[in-house]
Amino acid sequence: MKSLWSPAEAEHLVAQWSAQGIDAELALSVYATRLLGGDPTLVLHGGGNSSVKATQPDLLGEPVAVLHIKGSGRDMAVIDPEGLPPVRLDALRALRRLESLSDPEMVDVLGLNRLKSNSPAPSVETLMHAFLPQRHVLHTHATAVLALTNQPDGAAICREVFGPRVGVVPYMMSGFALARAVAETYEADPTVEGLVLLKHGLVTFGDDAATAYQRMIDLVTLAEQRLAQGRRSVVPVAGLVADPVPAAALAPRLRGLLARDKGDGAFERWLLDLRDDEAARALSADAGLILAIGRGVATPDHVIRTKSWPLVLPPPPRAPTSMPGPRPPAPRSKSLNRATTITSSPITTPRAADESNSTRSPASRSSPASACSESEPPPPPQRSPPTWRWPPLPAPPPPKASAATPPPPKPTCSTLNIGRWNRPSWVAASTRNVRWPGR
């Protein structure tokens, strides 16, 4: 990893913000924060944090020790001085004497010690920054570091890679307990340049922003070099990469399946971002993909933004060249633990359900609620991993039911809307125990 620190750029920002009354150390902290936030291998939007300790007068003109800490959820890549709100430092350091502090109590203390009532809420890791003595503290969720710490023997690997340059902090949730563990690890060896938080990230510090930033770059580089020694290549499934499905054929159907019915003919739809470069295609065709996704994501940033597990779909069928015929029975899908893991194996559908679907009247098929009924038998046991197929392309909508037709029974499954040929038609799938993306 290359250092992007430019003394000329740093001096320019200091001069620019000094004219607005911004302290030089705060300006340099903002500069270091932006450099880290601009690299997605270090943090994603909203993740990571930074701080700088300073002294400023209060309303009575008395000097007060303050901690400028990144506001919760602020984007480090585009942060400005207002994104690092000041809090009273001495009051926070006094909490170090406590044995425990609940999250609600910690939030109350942080709120009471803000110097500006309209400033963003301080980071949940504010106490970790306050308990460290250095002026500048930087914290990232570097992917390379997490690739080491997330191993079963992550602590031993980190000690081998970083040696005495870092202390290793056991995993725990962000909050008071983590802040105490960080302080205790640092106090055990104050010569360290940073701290590795197992299964969480990396903390570096220094008495100036440039030192804290350079230590972050140096330690992440060591992690990258270690990963390069044992990196495996993906083993693609034959045919998947060589014959990809056009995005124009896939995206409309996927958006239709993910649409949420808000009532009165309104639907909440998703915007899709296609990543189809060589690395993405190789990963999607990797024979070990299904096993890999069950391990969860690598960073806390991903947990916040993408949740724990991705949705994996089999290759969809090719788009037909003519109008499809009658709609066959709707397939079933089933969740695997908390994740919706989907493979391309054939699906088993109860014969009774097939017959009931094929014998429904056109009027009952016109209603989305008729895709599954309360009397429908439960699905038979399936082998693991569960199976799934893309729903068949919908048929043109049948004629509307007459007024004499009785209302359909209350459904026990969700319905998903797909629009094709500018005609809305219904495709239903059983969603009992299914965890859809974003739900």
Helices and strands as residue ranges (DSSP letters): H 7-18, H 24-37, E 49-57, E 63-69, G 76-78, G 81-83, E 86-88, H 89-93, G 94-97, H 103-112, H 126-131, E 136-140, H 143-149, H 154-162, G 163-165, E 166-169, H 176-188, E 194-197, E 201-206, H 209-229, H 247-258, E 260-263, E 266-268, H 278-284, H 289-293, H 300-306, H 351-358, H 362-365, G 368-371, E 415-420, E 423-428
